[in-house]
Structure formats: structure tokens, C-alpha cells
Amino acid sequence: DGYFYQRVTECRFSSKDLQGIEFIDSYVFNQAEYVRFNSTVGKFVGYTEHGVYNAEAWNSDAAILAQERGELERYCKFNAAIYYS
């Protein structure tokens, strides 16, 4: 009955040191993750045929990559004190 689409963004903290933060941006369709941006890798990685296609397109667009890479600073590190309080 229909389709399920989900986008999940998360910050993973290994310690209070801001260098240990990782930003993950996952795209899920019908409960299967098909593409993910990982700040440690620094690019999109596809896990399905459609995901690989999207990852290649998004990785070739400098503006999209710059925006995703900036989320580590803007979203994760900016809010780190809230998560640790």
C-alpha cells in the first residue's frame, strides 16, 4: 500500500572532543538504505543501483558536496553542547 521514503540525519559522537564527531545523512526507500553521505568519507556512497546513480550525480556537484560537508560544522558541532548537557 504505497511507498515509504525516509531521510535520516544524525551526528555520532565518540567523545566530547569535537574531532570525534561524524555526520551521517541517509536516504531510505521501502526500508532499504540506498545512498548515504558520511562526513568521514566526505562523499555520497550508493548501496543500490539507484543509489550509485544518485551518489555519482551528487558527488559531481560541488555545491551539493559543500553543503553536506558543511553540515558537520553547522549542525553537529554547533549543537554538541546541547547533546552533552
FIPARO-923098 format. One record per residue (C-alpha): x, y, z; residue in three letters; residue number from 1. Coordinates in Angstrom, 2 decimals, padded with zeros to 5 digits. Each point is the difference from the previous one (the first is absolute). Example, Ala and Ser with C-alpha at 12.3 -4.5 7.8 and 13.67 -1.06 7.14 Angstrom:
residues 2
        xx        yy        zz    aa     i
    012.30   -004.50    007.80   ALA     1
    001.37    003.44   -000.66   SER     2
This chain:
residues 85
        xx        yy        zz    aa     i
    000.00    000.00    000.00   ASP     1
    002.18    002.85   -001.20   GLY     2
    003.65    000.77    000.46   TYR     3
    002.13    000.89    002.99   PHE     4
    002.65    002.74   -000.33   TYR     5
    002.14    001.20    002.87   GLN     6
    003.00    002.26    000.39   ARG     7
    001.94   -000.35    003.23   VAL     8
    002.74    002.38    001.13   THR     9
    002.01   -000.71    003.09   GLU    10
    003.10    001.07    001.84   CYS    11
    002.09   -002.74    001.53   ARG    12
    002.18    000.99    002.92   PHE    13
    002.86   -002.22    001.13   SER    14
    001.16    002.41    002.72   SER    15
   -000.39    003.58    001.15   LYS    16
    002.88    000.89   -002.29   ASP    17
   -001.53    001.80   -003.00   LEU    18
    002.43   -001.81   -002.30   GLN    19
   -001.81   -003.28    000.70   GLY    20
   -003.35    001.09   -001.47   ILE    21
   -001.37   -001.64   -003.13   GLU    22
   -002.94    001.27   -002.09   PHE    23
   -002.15   -002.61   -001.78   ILE    24
   -002.75    000.83   -002.53   ASP    25
   -001.88   -003.14   -001.09   SER    26
   -002.69   -000.40   -002.66   TYR    27
   -002.38   -002.95    000.40   VAL    28
   -002.64   -001.34   -002.38   PHE    29
   -002.30   -002.84    001.06   ASN    30
    002.16   -000.69    003.06   GLN    31
    003.21   -000.43   -002.03   ALA    32
    002.73    002.62    000.23   GLU    33
    001.03    000.83   -003.55   TYR    34
    002.45    002.89    000.41   VAL    35
    001.92    001.57    002.88   ARG    36
    002.24    002.98    000.58   PHE    37
    002.61   -000.54    002.68   ASN    38
    002.14    002.95    001.12   SER    39
    002.93   -002.33    000.73   THR    40
   -000.03   -001.26   -003.59   VAL    41
   -000.88    003.49   -001.31   GLY    42
   -002.28   -001.15   -002.81   LYS    43
   -003.19   -001.88   -000.80   PHE    44
    000.10   -003.79   -000.26   VAL    45
   -002.72   -001.96   -001.79   GLY    46
   -001.20   -003.41    001.19   TYR    47
   -002.44   -000.84   -002.82   THR    48
    000.00    000.62   -003.74   GLU    49
   -002.12    003.13    000.48   HIS    50
    002.17    001.05    002.96   GLY    51
    003.22   -000.32   -002.00   VAL    52
   -001.55    002.11   -002.77   TYR    53
   -001.01    002.72    002.51   ASN    54
    003.33   -000.14    001.80   ALA    55
    001.92    000.55   -003.24   GLU    56
   -002.22    002.93   -000.96   ALA    57
    000.15    001.63    003.44   TRP    58
    003.76   -000.55    000.37   ASN    59
    000.58    001.78   -003.32   SER    60
   -001.91    003.08    001.22   ASP    61
    002.38    002.16    002.05   ALA    62
   -002.85    002.02    001.55   ALA    63
   -001.76   -003.09    001.36   ILE    64
    003.24   -001.41    001.42   LEU    65
    000.91    003.33    001.60   ALA    66
   -003.42    000.19    001.64   GLN    67
    000.22   -003.54    001.38   GLU    68
    003.57    000.48    001.23   ARG    69
   -001.07    003.23    001.73   GLY    70
   -002.67   -001.81    002.00   GLU    71
    002.66   -001.46    002.31   LEU    72
    000.90    003.52    001.16   GLU    73
   -003.44    001.60   -000.31   ARG    74
   -002.12   -002.76    001.48   TYR    75
    002.14   -002.41    002.02   CYS    76
    002.74    002.10    001.54   LYS    77
   -002.29    002.99    000.55   PHE    78
   -002.43   -002.14    002.02   ASN    79
    002.59   -002.21    001.76   ALA    80
   -000.39    001.81    003.34   ALA    81
   -003.75   -000.71   -000.05   ILE    82
    000.56   -003.71   -000.60   TYR    83
    002.52   -000.23    002.85   TYR    84
   -002.13    001.95    002.52   SER    85
